[in-house]
Amino acid sequence: MKPLWRLNKYLYRYKLYLILGIIFTFISNIFVIIPAQLVRIAIDYVVESFSFYRLYEGSPFSEEARSVFLKFILVFGVLILGMALLRGFFLFLIRQTIIAMSRHIEYDLKNDIYSHYQQLPLDFYRKNSTGDLMARITEDVSKVRMYLGPAIMYGINLLILFPMVIGYMFSVNVPLTIYSLLPLPVLSLSIYVVNNMINERSEKIQRSLSELSTFVQEAFSGIRVIKSFVRETDSGRDFHKASEDYKDKSIRLTLVQSLFYPLILALIGLSVIITVYVGGIQVIEGAIGYGVIAEFILYVNMLTWPVTSLGWVTSIVQRAAASQTRINEFLDEKSDIKSSEHLDTVIDGSIKVEDLTFVYPDSGIKALDGVSFDVEAGQSLAVIGTTGSGKSTIANLVMRMYDATSGKIYIDGRDIKTYDIAALREQIGYVPQDVFLFSDSITNNIGFGLGEITDQTVIEQAAKDADVYDNIINFPHGFDTRLGERGITLSGGQKQRVSIARAVAKAPKILLLDDCLSAVDTKTENAILNALKGIMEGRTSIIISHRVSSAKLADIIIVLDDGRIIEKGTHDALLERKGVYADLYEKQTQQAKEVEED
């Protein structure tokens, strides 16, 4: 239960629901016990009245006696029906309090987890898969809700009903109570064992089904490759194996499930038989009336479900504890990226980097080693290098997605760690290499950084600045065009320019372009570069690229290799030096000419 203690704050938050649920459960159980007593009284009355009625049979008073007899039977029937209706009403109120409470807590818990996820650093997302994050906020929370709803509801019912019913049974007849309850502990233990077997086999089936679904998804996604290499037969054989495994596990689960209800019915029947047998002996001896046997059979049936649910509830609690442990693992993750002074001020955009070194904590790879450079406000810097040279790491450190292992970054002469993180990032426009657009309208994608209030004029101007306005207005729905997943309905160049427009729309003081032209052709690149000239004007810009064509726009160029700066200067100065940059320029220029000739 220890992992579930963290949920106590939510139970306290909705304590009114819980208290009302307990009260309604108590009242509901009163209307369970009273009908059983009425049945006992009614049966005893019928037996005694029938004997009395036979004395008047054939006399002038027989009809009157019969009328009185039926009248009392009708009264008992109406009372029992009324009790059943009242119990049903309070059962409705129990679900409207305890189950509703579990839904409120589920809502709060999901929001708290999601909010916590967003506060965690980028390193957290490098270590954990998206599927795992989704599983904990959906499947694990659902299992926890089962504990907060049905498990608590049936648990409270068990704690209230058991003392009430057993206490009353002992007050009526102690020996009969002991004998009639003998099979119930065996029933509870049996249900617990069977439930554990069902849960264990269900989890195996879920894993098998997940593997089967993954296999089918990959097969259909890669159908061209399968057909090209003529592997249809092998693929079918592998599917048959995976499907056979799923079938075998399903049959084994069905075998266990088939034991469930027969086991319950057998033990309930045994309890009823013992009650009737022991009660019958006591009736013969004259110790009790016939009504007591009927009353005790009703009590046994009342206790059957709570006792049966005990094993089920225990299983739910175990699964919820395991799920909450998984949730707690992520909730206990803390972000080490914090602001020292929470400085919230408008920046000019000057950047100074001193002896910056960074090692990725998850892999231990040194991405930067003693990097230093200065960019004045309004200037532009190009960072050139091959894949893995540490270019993108600079952008991540400037945005404080990570903190440097050693060295300092200053913005406007202040340590970057003094700024409020959100306030700093709001003044930085970022265009990633891997463009991500949301499944939403173009307007909302471009205005994503503007918050809830979007100005259409600002959005249209950003589209013009990014040279994508003409493309957008030619779409049938213009700026209201909804994009597919990850912007799949747009071409590569259009996605890049919409991404640039999104960064520009927020009027950033610092603009980071992280190899954003790597996936476009030369013609599209030239169009985007022409657009960037105007966008970069008056803004501090850092252009990260492996293409020298992008670097020509910058005032200063640095060349990285294996995390170190090996060259620094202007475009013309680096060409005159005839070093690494000049070689890259010559090779890429030659390649561009060959492409144009082709």
Wavefront OBJ file of the C-alpha trace (Angstrom):
o trace
v 0.000 0.000 0.000
v 2.958 2.351 0.481
v 3.082 3.565 -3.164
v -0.635 4.408 -2.919
v -0.119 6.728 0.065
v 0.686 9.517 -2.368
v -2.963 9.438 -3.424
v -4.107 10.433 0.072
v -3.824 14.123 -0.805
v -6.410 13.590 -3.557
v -8.684 11.652 -1.190
v -8.417 14.551 1.268
v -9.232 16.999 -1.532
v -12.462 15.131 -2.263
v -13.173 14.051 1.323
v -16.781 15.229 1.112
v -17.479 12.690 -1.643
v -15.825 9.961 0.444
v -17.687 10.847 3.664
v -21.039 10.962 1.870
v -20.212 7.647 0.186
v -19.576 6.023 3.590
v -22.839 7.424 4.987
v -24.827 6.235 1.964
v -23.181 2.786 2.194
v -24.224 2.495 5.842
v -27.831 3.514 5.066
v -27.938 1.206 2.039
v -26.879 -1.765 4.159
v -29.615 -1.031 6.710
v -32.108 -1.536 3.883
v -30.354 -4.852 3.116
v -30.698 -6.258 6.635
v -34.267 -5.150 7.394
v -35.868 -7.086 4.451
v -34.236 -10.310 5.713
v -35.826 -9.729 9.118
v -39.166 -9.019 7.438
v -38.872 -12.287 5.504
v -38.286 -14.187 8.783
v -41.265 -12.500 10.444
v -43.426 -13.059 7.354
v -42.583 -16.782 7.106
v -43.158 -17.362 10.805
v -46.412 -15.418 10.549
v -47.523 -17.488 7.550
v -46.745 -20.785 9.330
v -48.507 -19.754 12.536
v -51.413 -18.051 10.746
v -51.942 -21.045 8.492
v -52.269 -23.310 11.529
v -54.651 -20.808 13.122
v -56.610 -20.439 9.848
v -57.183 -24.181 9.635
v -59.051 -24.009 12.975
v -61.641 -21.713 11.365
v -61.802 -23.623 8.071
v -65.482 -24.227 7.161
v -66.746 -21.790 9.847
v -68.394 -18.359 9.253
v -65.121 -16.682 10.366
v -62.935 -18.397 7.691
v -63.318 -15.661 5.092
v -62.555 -12.928 7.609
v -59.498 -14.832 8.851
v -58.344 -15.345 5.259
v -58.790 -11.610 4.511
v -56.721 -10.607 7.561
v -54.061 -13.166 6.605
v -53.728 -11.865 3.016
v -53.732 -8.276 4.238
v -50.682 -8.859 6.428
v -48.911 -10.725 3.605
v -49.529 -7.747 1.289
v -48.155 -5.356 3.908
v -44.971 -7.444 4.224
v -44.600 -7.564 0.428
v -44.986 -3.788 0.095
v -42.456 -3.189 2.896
v -39.869 -5.516 1.322
v -40.388 -3.877 -2.094
v -40.040 -0.419 -0.538
v -36.790 -1.452 1.186
v -35.430 -2.761 -2.121
v -36.261 0.518 -3.876
v -34.661 2.565 -1.096
v -31.539 0.377 -1.215
v -31.358 0.861 -4.999
v -31.633 4.631 -4.533
v -28.781 4.715 -2.011
v -26.652 2.424 -4.209
v -27.105 5.069 -6.919
v -25.935 7.757 -4.484
v -22.907 5.631 -3.489
v -21.790 5.460 -7.122
v -22.469 9.150 -7.604
v -20.100 9.926 -4.743
v -17.289 7.332 -4.587
v -17.105 6.497 -8.319
v -17.493 10.200 -9.192
v -14.664 10.934 -6.712
v -12.426 8.427 -8.531
v -13.125 10.161 -11.845
v -12.256 13.567 -10.374
v -9.002 12.171 -8.953
v -8.213 10.468 -12.281
v -8.658 13.858 -14.002
v -6.427 15.641 -11.477
v -3.797 12.897 -11.535
v -3.534 12.932 -15.328
v -3.218 16.721 -15.329
v -0.570 16.629 -12.600
v 1.452 13.970 -14.453
v 1.188 15.869 -17.747
v 2.185 19.119 -16.061
v 5.137 17.377 -14.397
v 6.221 15.839 -17.710
v 6.412 19.303 -19.261
v 8.651 20.585 -16.472
v 11.225 17.830 -16.956
v 14.375 18.514 -18.991
v 15.101 17.244 -22.494
v 17.414 14.629 -21.019
v 14.375 12.889 -19.483
v 12.831 12.444 -22.937
v 16.069 11.049 -24.323
v 16.062 8.313 -21.680
v 12.359 7.360 -21.862
v 10.282 6.322 -24.844
v 7.089 8.114 -25.826
v 5.187 4.825 -25.526
v 6.295 4.448 -21.906
v 5.250 8.018 -21.098
v 1.846 7.406 -22.682
v 1.365 4.090 -20.861
v 1.916 5.680 -17.449
v -0.498 8.539 -18.020
v -3.221 6.299 -19.507
v -3.101 2.588 -18.591
v -1.400 3.025 -15.212
v -3.709 5.878 -14.183
v -6.719 3.765 -15.204
v -5.557 0.943 -12.917
v -5.076 3.426 -10.080
v -8.606 4.727 -10.680
v -9.939 1.195 -10.209
v -8.427 1.296 -6.720
v -9.865 4.748 -5.995
v -13.332 3.786 -7.274
v -14.530 0.152 -7.219
v -11.890 -1.109 -4.746
v -12.641 1.596 -2.161
v -16.388 1.316 -2.755
v -16.509 -2.465 -2.288
v -13.951 -2.287 0.510
v -16.076 0.198 2.470
v -19.168 -1.901 1.804
v -17.365 -4.989 3.149
v -16.193 -3.175 6.291
v -19.692 -1.871 7.017
v -21.852 -4.810 5.922
v -19.809 -7.567 7.596
v -20.017 -6.287 11.191
v -23.671 -5.334 10.758
v -24.799 -8.667 9.295
v -22.574 -11.012 11.322
v -23.295 -9.092 14.520
v -27.017 -9.469 13.946
v -26.632 -13.144 12.924
v -24.811 -13.881 16.197
v -27.573 -12.116 18.120
v -30.140 -14.418 16.507
v -28.331 -17.772 16.619
v -24.618 -18.315 17.320
v -24.183 -21.968 16.191
v -26.083 -21.432 12.937
v -23.988 -18.316 12.219
v -20.700 -20.198 12.643
v -21.765 -23.136 10.451
v -23.262 -20.966 7.675
v -20.115 -18.823 7.406
v -17.612 -21.705 7.263
v -17.257 -21.790 3.422
v -16.853 -17.993 3.016
v -13.129 -17.715 3.958
v -12.405 -20.571 1.535
v -14.414 -18.701 -1.108
v -12.433 -15.482 -0.584
v -9.073 -17.272 -0.703
v -10.091 -19.221 -3.814
v -11.207 -16.051 -5.615
v -7.911 -14.374 -4.693
v -5.876 -17.264 -6.142
v -7.992 -17.518 -9.299
v -7.909 -13.734 -9.799
v -4.126 -13.689 -9.569
v -3.939 -16.460 -12.158
v -6.310 -14.525 -14.417
v -4.323 -11.293 -14.026
v -1.005 -13.014 -14.676
v -2.292 -14.724 -17.817
v -4.091 -11.557 -18.953
v -0.822 -9.603 -18.776
v 0.918 -12.306 -20.831
v -1.874 -12.080 -23.402
v -1.530 -8.277 -23.508
v 2.210 -8.575 -24.159
v 1.580 -11.220 -26.813
v -1.099 -9.070 -28.447
v 1.237 -6.053 -28.375
v 3.971 -8.075 -30.101
v 1.471 -9.379 -32.651
v 0.182 -5.849 -33.385
v 3.729 -4.512 -33.727
v 4.612 -7.329 -36.121
v 1.546 -6.674 -38.302
v 2.144 -2.906 -38.277
v 5.757 -3.328 -39.380
v 4.773 -5.874 -42.024
v 2.182 -3.585 -43.585
v 4.376 -0.486 -43.255
v 7.260 -2.292 -44.932
v 5.170 -4.211 -47.469
v 7.243 -2.820 -50.365
v 10.423 -4.198 -48.857
v 8.777 -7.567 -48.158
v 7.531 -7.832 -51.734
v 10.813 -6.588 -53.204
v 12.789 -9.289 -51.393
v 10.071 -11.939 -51.948
v 9.683 -12.597 -48.212
v 5.880 -13.001 -48.133
v 6.086 -16.702 -47.179
v 8.565 -16.048 -44.347
v 6.483 -13.124 -43.105
v 3.376 -15.320 -43.106
v 5.229 -18.045 -41.202
v 6.382 -15.551 -38.554
v 2.839 -14.201 -38.230
v 1.518 -17.750 -37.821
v 3.995 -18.322 -34.948
v 3.035 -15.080 -33.191
v -0.667 -15.783 -33.717
v -0.272 -19.364 -32.417
v 1.392 -18.042 -29.261
v -1.478 -15.591 -28.714
v -4.056 -18.365 -29.249
v -2.381 -20.723 -26.759
v -2.216 -18.055 -24.073
v -5.864 -17.100 -24.690
v -6.987 -20.719 -24.312
v -5.039 -21.060 -21.048
v -6.764 -17.915 -19.755
v -10.173 -19.276 -20.797
v -9.453 -22.451 -18.829
v -8.827 -20.472 -15.640
v -11.827 -18.186 -16.216
v -14.039 -21.244 -16.636
v -13.258 -22.155 -12.998
v -14.398 -18.788 -11.666
v -18.194 -18.950 -11.527
v -18.486 -22.718 -10.870
v -16.196 -22.233 -7.883
v -18.311 -19.380 -6.526
v -21.598 -21.222 -7.070
v -20.255 -24.443 -5.503
v -19.118 -22.724 -2.304
v -22.294 -20.635 -2.052
v -24.349 -23.779 -2.534
v -22.303 -25.523 0.168
v -22.985 -22.649 2.557
v -26.734 -22.797 1.808
v -26.787 -26.598 2.305
v -25.016 -26.298 5.684
v -27.439 -23.532 6.737
v -30.491 -25.571 5.776
v -29.109 -28.748 7.406
v -28.046 -27.170 10.717
v -31.115 -24.926 10.771
v -33.399 -27.867 10.010
v -32.039 -29.790 12.991
v -32.673 -26.773 15.234
v -36.229 -26.405 13.852
v -36.913 -30.079 14.651
v -35.579 -29.507 18.146
v -37.835 -26.448 18.436
v -34.932 -24.019 18.994
v -35.819 -21.757 16.021
v -38.636 -21.189 13.547
v -38.701 -21.790 9.812
v -38.204 -18.066 9.172
v -34.722 -18.070 10.732
v -33.455 -20.519 8.073
v -34.757 -18.273 5.268
v -33.309 -15.214 7.010
v -29.867 -16.846 7.308
v -29.907 -17.972 3.655
v -30.518 -14.326 2.685
v -27.674 -13.217 4.974
v -25.319 -15.772 3.392
v -26.231 -14.446 -0.060
v -25.711 -10.876 1.182
v -22.193 -11.730 2.337
v -21.292 -13.783 -0.732
v -20.504 -10.874 -3.041
v -18.536 -8.837 -0.460
v -16.474 -11.939 0.381
v -16.076 -12.745 -3.324
v -15.064 -9.156 -4.006
v -12.392 -9.345 -1.313
v -10.123 -11.397 -3.574
v -10.970 -9.173 -6.555
v -10.362 -5.977 -4.558
v -7.023 -7.327 -3.284
v -5.999 -8.006 -6.858
v -7.047 -4.477 -7.912
v -5.041 -2.970 -5.055
v -1.952 -4.972 -6.040
v -2.191 -3.881 -9.659
v -2.857 -0.263 -8.617
v 0.176 -0.312 -6.310
v 2.364 -1.603 -9.158
v 1.007 1.105 -11.495
v 1.396 3.847 -8.879
v 4.996 2.736 -8.348
v 5.608 3.296 -12.070
v 3.869 6.678 -11.913
v 5.851 7.683 -8.823
v 9.114 6.899 -10.618
v 8.413 9.700 -13.091
v 6.815 12.030 -10.528
v 9.989 11.723 -8.455
v 12.095 12.874 -11.403
v 13.277 16.424 -10.791
v 14.543 19.008 -13.234
v 18.031 20.216 -12.417
v 17.533 23.187 -14.763
v 16.490 25.966 -12.409
v 16.747 29.730 -12.370
v 18.919 31.275 -9.679
v 17.249 34.728 -9.709
v 14.101 34.296 -11.888
v 15.068 37.412 -13.811
v 12.212 38.443 -16.129
v 13.417 41.237 -18.373
v 13.474 42.155 -22.042
v 16.809 41.178 -23.600
v 18.775 42.866 -26.372
v 20.220 39.581 -27.574
v 23.992 39.733 -27.177
v 25.492 36.275 -26.487
v 28.848 35.461 -24.964
v 30.076 31.886 -24.578
v 33.139 31.156 -22.456
v 34.992 27.832 -22.498
v 31.779 25.843 -22.940
v 32.009 22.083 -22.410
v 29.094 19.691 -22.453
v 28.808 15.930 -21.912
v 25.452 14.245 -22.523
v 24.497 12.692 -19.147
v 22.751 9.639 -20.599
v 25.415 8.570 -23.110
v 28.581 10.178 -21.696
v 29.426 11.601 -25.143
v 31.356 14.882 -25.048
v 29.527 17.097 -27.541
v 31.394 20.372 -26.880
v 34.933 20.932 -25.627
v 36.068 24.415 -24.606
v 33.953 26.401 -27.103
v 34.066 30.223 -26.883
v 32.540 32.934 -29.083
v 30.809 36.348 -28.928
v 27.758 37.584 -30.841
v 26.686 41.193 -30.474
v 22.991 42.098 -30.371
v 21.652 42.143 -33.946
v 24.636 40.196 -35.318
v 24.448 36.760 -36.905
v 26.635 33.729 -36.259
v 26.915 30.624 -38.421
v 27.992 27.330 -36.872
v 29.297 24.920 -39.516
v 30.312 21.325 -39.016
v 29.732 17.739 -39.959
v 27.178 15.462 -38.286
v 28.077 14.871 -34.625
v 30.357 17.896 -34.359
v 28.189 19.494 -31.618
v 26.301 22.119 -33.627
v 22.794 21.419 -32.313
v 24.098 21.190 -28.753
v 24.890 24.915 -28.868
v 21.238 25.685 -29.663
v 20.049 23.417 -26.832
v 22.375 25.136 -24.344
v 21.353 28.655 -25.424
v 17.686 27.689 -24.851
v 18.653 25.971 -21.561
v 17.285 22.617 -22.612
v 20.467 21.457 -20.897
v 22.959 23.136 -18.603
v 26.616 23.142 -19.571
v 28.924 20.666 -17.868
v 31.420 23.499 -17.486
v 31.835 26.992 -18.879
v 29.436 29.950 -18.999
v 26.831 31.444 -21.311
v 26.039 35.143 -20.895
v 23.081 36.973 -22.450
v 23.285 40.751 -22.269
v 26.216 40.289 -19.884
v 24.206 38.236 -17.378
v 24.673 34.552 -16.640
v 21.976 32.622 -18.496
v 21.100 30.800 -15.250
v 19.849 34.051 -13.676
v 17.014 34.417 -16.187
v 13.576 32.971 -15.620
v 13.513 29.976 -17.976
v 10.077 30.646 -19.478
v 10.781 34.382 -19.877
v 14.058 33.614 -21.675
v 12.572 31.043 -24.040
v 9.696 33.378 -24.914
v 12.265 35.741 -26.418
v 13.999 33.034 -28.463
v 12.676 31.832 -31.828
v 13.699 28.262 -32.632
v 13.505 26.467 -35.975
v 14.471 22.791 -35.502
v 16.090 20.539 -38.067
v 13.311 17.981 -37.669
v 10.290 20.168 -38.384
v 7.300 19.342 -36.208
v 3.903 20.781 -37.119
v 0.756 19.984 -35.156
v -2.400 18.414 -36.605
v -4.135 21.779 -36.573
v -4.793 24.758 -38.836
v -1.920 26.688 -40.395
v -3.026 29.742 -38.395
v -2.669 27.889 -35.095
v 0.652 26.363 -36.128
v 2.187 29.738 -36.997
v 0.621 31.410 -33.956
v 1.685 28.608 -31.606
v 4.197 30.801 -29.767
v 1.733 33.672 -29.332
v -0.405 31.903 -26.734
v -4.193 31.873 -26.738
v -4.601 35.320 -28.309
v -3.503 35.204 -31.942
v -3.398 38.261 -34.195
v -4.164 37.285 -37.798
v -2.194 40.283 -39.078
v 0.920 39.126 -37.207
v 0.460 35.577 -38.529
v 0.069 36.726 -42.121
v 3.118 39.004 -41.836
v 5.184 36.117 -40.430
v 4.085 33.972 -43.388
v 5.170 36.738 -45.776
v 8.520 37.089 -44.024
v 9.057 33.330 -44.370
v 8.044 33.459 -48.058
v 5.168 31.006 -47.588
v 2.203 33.409 -47.739
v 1.515 32.885 -51.454
v 1.516 29.108 -51.005
v -0.953 29.305 -48.130
v -3.519 31.593 -49.779
v -3.582 29.270 -52.797
v -4.836 26.420 -50.606
v -8.644 25.935 -50.784
v -9.072 26.952 -47.121
v -6.112 29.322 -46.909
v -4.811 29.839 -43.374
v -7.640 27.640 -42.031
v -6.226 24.611 -43.864
v -5.795 21.765 -41.393
v -2.488 19.953 -41.593
v -2.092 16.211 -41.327
v 0.051 14.499 -38.707
v 3.446 16.251 -38.450
v 2.385 18.511 -41.348
v 2.364 15.653 -43.863
v 0.015 17.529 -46.192
v 2.735 20.121 -46.939
v 5.860 19.734 -49.022
v 9.282 19.727 -47.330
v 9.988 23.349 -48.241
v 6.543 24.520 -47.144
v 6.924 22.784 -43.776
v 10.310 24.440 -43.251
v 8.918 27.881 -44.081
v 5.843 27.437 -41.853
v 8.242 26.441 -39.071
v 10.296 29.592 -39.718
v 7.093 31.677 -39.718
v 6.152 30.176 -36.351
v 9.508 31.250 -34.906
v 9.293 34.733 -36.444
v 5.666 35.395 -35.394
v 6.667 35.784 -31.747
v 9.128 38.561 -32.690
v 12.100 36.933 -30.952
v 15.219 38.786 -29.881
v 17.322 35.701 -30.634
v 16.672 33.451 -33.631
v 18.080 29.898 -33.677
v 18.052 28.070 -37.006
v 19.128 24.503 -36.318
v 20.095 22.995 -39.684
v 16.590 23.795 -40.873
v 17.511 23.584 -44.583
v 19.051 20.116 -44.532
v 15.979 18.366 -45.962
v 15.203 20.737 -48.882
v 16.538 20.921 -52.404
v 18.808 23.691 -53.724
v 15.992 25.696 -55.340
v 13.871 25.665 -52.158
v 16.962 26.438 -50.096
v 17.697 29.562 -52.159
v 14.084 30.743 -51.743
v 14.235 30.251 -47.979
v 17.676 31.913 -47.730
v 16.345 34.990 -49.524
v 13.482 35.123 -47.015
v 15.899 34.718 -44.109
v 17.903 37.804 -45.065
v 14.996 40.042 -44.110
v 13.992 37.962 -41.091
v 17.466 38.080 -39.539
v 17.833 41.814 -39.868
v 17.956 43.448 -36.429
v 17.892 40.105 -34.611
v 20.670 38.115 -33.011
v 20.735 34.994 -35.158
v 22.570 31.700 -34.890
v 22.518 29.632 -38.081
v 23.471 26.012 -37.512
v 24.160 24.111 -40.695
v 26.420 21.715 -42.532
v 25.915 23.744 -45.738
v 28.158 26.741 -46.406
v 25.401 28.321 -48.522
v 23.521 29.077 -45.287
v 26.682 30.358 -43.583
v 27.196 33.120 -46.159
v 24.344 35.079 -44.538
v 26.194 35.359 -41.212
v 28.499 38.107 -39.943
v 30.711 35.565 -38.158
v 31.328 31.907 -38.957
v 32.765 29.229 -36.684
v 33.671 25.736 -37.857
v 33.269 22.876 -35.385
v 34.961 19.509 -35.486
v 34.472 16.919 -32.753
v 33.149 19.591 -30.372
v 36.035 22.051 -30.865
v 36.267 25.292 -32.824
v 38.880 24.788 -35.513
v 38.212 27.954 -37.565
v 36.547 31.306 -36.936
v 36.045 34.392 -39.111
v 33.963 35.949 -41.886
v 33.045 34.121 -45.078
v 35.675 35.912 -47.169
v 38.391 35.582 -44.521
v 37.830 31.848 -44.176
v 37.957 31.371 -47.947
v 41.298 33.195 -48.089
v 42.646 30.975 -45.298
v 42.019 27.918 -47.523
v 41.317 25.685 -44.564
v 38.441 23.332 -43.700
v 35.740 25.906 -44.482
v 37.235 26.655 -47.907
v 37.369 22.924 -48.695
v 33.719 22.497 -47.686
v 32.732 25.507 -49.769
v 34.537 24.214 -52.825
v 33.089 20.677 -52.515
v 29.526 21.839 -51.940
v 29.688 24.436 -54.700
v 30.943 21.777 -57.120
v 28.177 19.376 -56.053
v 25.558 22.091 -56.564
v 26.840 22.727 -60.109
v 26.725 19.013 -60.920
v 23.130 18.811 -59.668
v 22.115 21.790 -61.795
v 23.781 20.259 -64.879
v 21.945 16.960 -64.289
l 1 2 3 4 5 6 7 8 9 10 11 12 13 14 15 16 17 18 19 20 21 22 23 24 25 26 27 28 29 30 31 32 33 34 35 36 37 38 39 40 41 42 43 44 45 46 47 48 49 50 51 52 53 54 55 56 57 58 59 60 61 62 63 64 65 66 67 68 69 70 71 72 73 74 75 76 77 78 79 80 81 82 83 84 85 86 87 88 89 90 91 92 93 94 95 96 97 98 99 100 101 102 103 104 105 106 107 108 109 110 111 112 113 114 115 116 117 118 119 120 121 122 123 124 125 126 127 128 129 130 131 132 133 134 135 136 137 138 139 140 141 142 143 144 145 146 147 148 149 150 151 152 153 154 155 156 157 158 159 160 161 162 163 164 165 166 167 168 169 170 171 172 173 174 175 176 177 178 179 180 181 182 183 184 185 186 187 188 189 190 191 192 193 194 195 196 197 198 199 200 201 202 203 204 205 206 207 208 209 210 211 212 213 214 215 216 217 218 219 220 221 222 223 224 225 226 227 228 229 230 231 232 233 234 235 236 237 238 239 240 241 242 243 244 245 246 247 248 249 250 251 252 253 254 255 256 257 258 259 260 261 262 263 264 265 266 267 268 269 270 271 272 273 274 275 276 277 278 279 280 281 282 283 284 285 286 287 288 289 290 291 292 293 294 295 296 297 298 299 300 301 302 303 304 305 306 307 308 309 310 311 312 313 314 315 316 317 318 319 320 321 322 323 324 325 326 327 328 329 330 331 332 333 334 335 336 337 338 339 340 341 342 343 344 345 346 347 348 349 350 351 352 353 354 355 356 357 358 359 360 361 362 363 364 365 366 367 368 369 370 371 372 373 374 375 376 377 378 379 380 381 382 383 384 385 386 387 388 389 390 391 392 393 394 395 396 397 398 399 400 401 402 403 404 405 406 407 408 409 410 411 412 413 414 415 416 417 418 419 420 421 422 423 424 425 426 427 428 429 430 431 432 433 434 435 436 437 438 439 440 441 442 443 444 445 446 447 448 449 450 451 452 453 454 455 456 457 458 459 460 461 462 463 464 465 466 467 468 469 470 471 472 473 474 475 476 477 478 479 480 481 482 483 484 485 486 487 488 489 490 491 492 493 494 495 496 497 498 499 500 501 502 503 504 505 506 507 508 509 510 511 512 513 514 515 516 517 518 519 520 521 522 523 524 525 526 527 528 529 530 531 532 533 534 535 536 537 538 539 540 541 542 543 544 545 546 547 548 549 550 551 552 553 554 555 556 557 558 559 560 561 562 563 564 565 566 567 568 569 570 571 572 573 574 575 576 577 578 579 580 581 582 583 584 585 586 587 588 589 590 591 592 593 594 595 596 597 598
